[in-house]
Amino acid sequence: MKEHNFPNNSFIGGWYISEKICDKIVQYFNDNTMEHYIGMLGSTDKRIDDTRKQSIDMSIDPVKFVNIFPDYHNEFLQCLELYKKRYSECDNEMCGYGFKRKINIQHYKKNGGFKIWHKENDGNPDVITRHLVFMTYLNDVEDGGTDFLYQNLTSPAKKGLTLIWPAGWTHTHKGQISSTSEKYILTSWIDFI
């Protein structure tokens, strides 16, 4: 599996899944507009504020997602195994973890995105079990990557690039806002269960 090299001490892993899979996911999103909704600030913050986040979202139950996109699931699991091999301490033998949250597909129009610094586990009881975050860029966006505050790096928005990183405050991040291109991503979490 092709790897995107991030500094080892960033605790961000990146591998490329098939571009054909990305195309299928974008097509599914575009074909199912009745399932779209305006993106909210978070799963615990249901506010809609386009000065902070501007997107059209779709959420899919993880079991349904795996049934629709088994090829994505298989390639993602390969990415996760590579991440666990590199950062073996993330693989907690005392407590299992897996998929329990919906898979989100998000579409950002030009000038849209998640514009503010945020983290995926802020200690709120609804998200406290989030262990790892994963995100796949579903299209190329020259100026639409993701900025990581404390790692002082920006991941490129390259079609198929699947990132995995810790969910806590150490990986505070925000999207780069493209004034020239729309962006599609898929994102969710691995939770302690």
N, C-alpha and C positions, 0 to 999 in steps of 0.2 A: 504494500500500500504506500503510495507516494506521501512523503511527509513534508510539511512546511516547518522549517526550523525556527523555533522560538528559543530564547535563552533558557537553559535548563532551570535556572533559579527563578524563572517567571511562574512556574507551575502551570503553564498553559501548553497544552498539546494541540497539534493540528495535523490532520491527515485528510486526503482528498477521496471523497466517494465519487461514484460515477456521475458524469454530467447528465446522462440519460435519466437517471433517477431524479435528479433535480428538475429536469424538464417535466417529468410525470407529476411531480408534486405541484409545480406551478400551474400546470394544466388542470389538475384536480381543483386547486384553489380557484382558478378563473372560471371553471365550469360549475361551481357550487356557490354562487353568490348569495343564495338564500341563507347560507350559514355564516355569512360575514357579519361583523359588528365593529363599531368604532373602538379602537384600542384604548384601554384604560391604563392608568399609571401602574397598576400592579394587581396581583390577585387579592391583596388585602386592602388596597387603596383603589376603590372602584370609580374614582373621579375621572372625568374626561377633561383634559386640559391640553389643547393643542400647542400651547407655548412650551410644554414640557415633553409631551409625547403625541405624535401625530401618525396614526397608522390605521389600516383596515386589517382586522384579525379574523382568524378562524381557529377554533379549538377542536381537537379530535381526541376522543377517548383512546388511551393507549392500546387497548385490545383491538379496537376497530382499526386504528392506525396500522398495527402490525399486519392485520388481515388485508388491508388495502395495499400497503407498501412493504411486503416482506423483504424485498431486496434492500431497501433503506435500512431496515432493522438489522439484517445480517451484516451489512457493511459497517453500520454504526457499532455493532458489538465488536467487530474487529478493531475499530478505533479505540473503544473502551479497553480492550485487552492490552493494546499497545500503551495506553495511558497508564494502566495499572502496572505494567511491566517497568515503565520508567519511574513511576512514583509509587513504589510498592506499599508505602505506609498508608496510602489512601484506601487500601483494600483491607477493611476491618473484618477480621475473622470472628469477632465477638458479636457483631451486629450485622445482619444482612442489609442489603440495599438493592433497590431496583426501581422500576417504573411504577409510579402510582399517580402521577399527575398527567393532565392532558398535554398533548403535543400541540404547540401553537405554530401556525403559519402566519406570517405577518408581511404585509405589503406596505411599503413606504413610497409615496409619490415623491416627485422632486420637492426638495425642501422639507420633507417629512423625516421622522425618525424618533428615536428615544434621545432627547436633547440634553437631558440632565444626568449628572453623576448619580449612580445607584448601585446597589448590591442586591444579590438574589436571596440572601438570607439575612434579614435585618433583625432577627430575634423574635419577630411576631409569632405567636403560637401557630398560626396557619402555615408558616413557612419554615419553622425551626428544624424540621427534619431534612431540609434540602442539603445534600452533601456535595454534589457536583452539578455544574451547568453544562449543557451542550447546545451548540448552535451551528447550523449549516447555512452558508451563503448559497442561495439558489440561483443567483446570476452574478455576473461580473459588474462591479461598480468601481470605476477608477478612483473616486474620492468618497467611498462609502463604507469604509472599514469600521472597526471598533477601537476606541481609545481606552487603554487601561491606565488608570491614574498612577498607582504606586509602582507599576512595572515600567512606566515611562515608555510605553510602546503602543503602536497601532497595528492591529492585524489588518491585512488587506482583505477586501471583499472579492474573493475569487470563487467562481462557481465550483461547488463541490467541497470547498474547504470546510471541514468540520472541526470546530474548536471544542475542547473540554477544559474546564478550569474549576477551582474551588468556589463554592457559593458564598463565602463570607466576605466581610468588609475589606479584606486584603486585596480583593479583586474588584474594587469599585471601578465602574466602567460607564461609558456612554457611546452612542453611535456617532460616527461622522455624518454630518448632514450634507448630502449632495444636492447641489443646485442644478445639476445637469442630467441626473439619471434617477429612475425609480429603482427600488431595491426590494428583493424578496428574501426572507430568511425563514428557517425552521428552528424552533428553540423549545427546550424543556429542561427537566431536571432529573437527576438520579437522587432518590431519597433513601434515608435509613428507614427500614420497615420492620 
